[in-house]
Amino acid sequence: MTKISVDDITIGKVIELAEESGLISKDDLFTNFIESRGHYLWSRLKIMPFQEYVNSIAYLREYVSVITQHKVKGSEYDNVLVLLDNGKWNQYNFDSLFGKGSVNENVQKRTKKLFYVAITRAMKNLIVYMPSNDSQIIQKAQDYFEPNDIIDVLSLVDE
């Protein structure tokens, strides 16, 4: 603990120290990710000061509530961010909300119910984020939202 409490220690160095002391081991999944599609992310993350990570966790614990859509039924919040990502679920398919995805009627019904529960929790502000480049999905989203409320988040990122 003394070694990682140094002010200028990086995330990469903390992971290195944890591996050297036997607290963790870098498995093949980690190594493969770093060597392939995660190379850019890891090159940026490993040089970040570890204290910034610690501070971000403290901030999140204090000010940000992260709750699954299943747990919010009956609750209300001023600000709600809904992330529509199918992940590895096969019980829901958020693409089906926008005319694509699963043709299974039960999956479509469950997805619509879950989406309704999630978006109706917002008292003041609602953001629905769905990573997609599919023009049909984006066009269909205009049935739910005003065209000016649909934003390509990549257009907000400085290159």
C-alpha positions, 0 to 999 in steps of 0.5 A, spaced: 500 500 500 505 504 501 508 503 494 501 505 491 500 511 495 505 515 492 502 521 488 505 520 481 504 513 481 501 511 474 495 506 473 500 501 469 505 501 475 500 499 480 498 494 476 505 492 475 506 492 482 500 488 484 502 483 479 509 482 482 506 481 489 501 476 486 495 480 488 493 479 480 495 475 474 494 478 467 490 472 464 490 471 456 484 475 455 487 481 458 493 480 454 489 479 448 485 485 449 491 489 450 495 487 444 489 487 439 483 492 439 485 495 446 492 497 445 490 504 444 486 505 450 491 501 454 496 506 452 492 512 454 490 508 461 496 506 463 500 513 464 494 516 467 495 517 475 492 512 479 490 518 484 485 520 478 482 513 478 481 513 486 478 520 485 473 518 480 471 512 484 470 517 490 466 521 485 462 516 482 460 513 489 458 520 492 454 523 486 452 518 481 447 512 482 447 506 477 441 502 477 439 497 472 432 498 469 430 492 472 431 495 479 428 502 478 420 500 477 416 505 481 422 510 482 423 517 479 429 521 478 431 528 476 436 526 471 436 519 467 441 516 462 438 510 459 443 506 455 440 501 450 446 496 449 444 488 448 450 486 451 449 478 451 442 478 453 437 474 448 431 476 452 431 483 450 433 486 443 433 494 443 434 494 435 427 491 435 424 498 438 427 501 431 424 496 426 430 491 426 433 486 431 429 480 434 423 478 430 421 474 436 414 477 439 416 475 446 423 479 446 419 485 442 414 485 448 419 485 454 424 490 450 418 495 449 416 494 457 423 495 459 424 501 455 418 504 457 420 503 465 427 506 464 424 512 460 419 514 464 423 514 471 426 521 468 422 527 472 426 533 468 432 530 463 432 524 459 438 521 455 437 515 451 444 513 448 444 507 443 451 506 439 449 505 432 451 507 425 445 504 422 441 509 418 434 505 419 435 505 426 436 512 427 431 514 422 426 510 426 428 513 433 425 520 430 418 516 431 420 516 439 424 523 439 424 530 436 429 530 430 433 536 434 434 531 440 437 526 436 445 527 436 451 523 433 455 523 439 461 522 435 460 529 432 461 532 439 468 529 440 474 533 438 479 529 433 
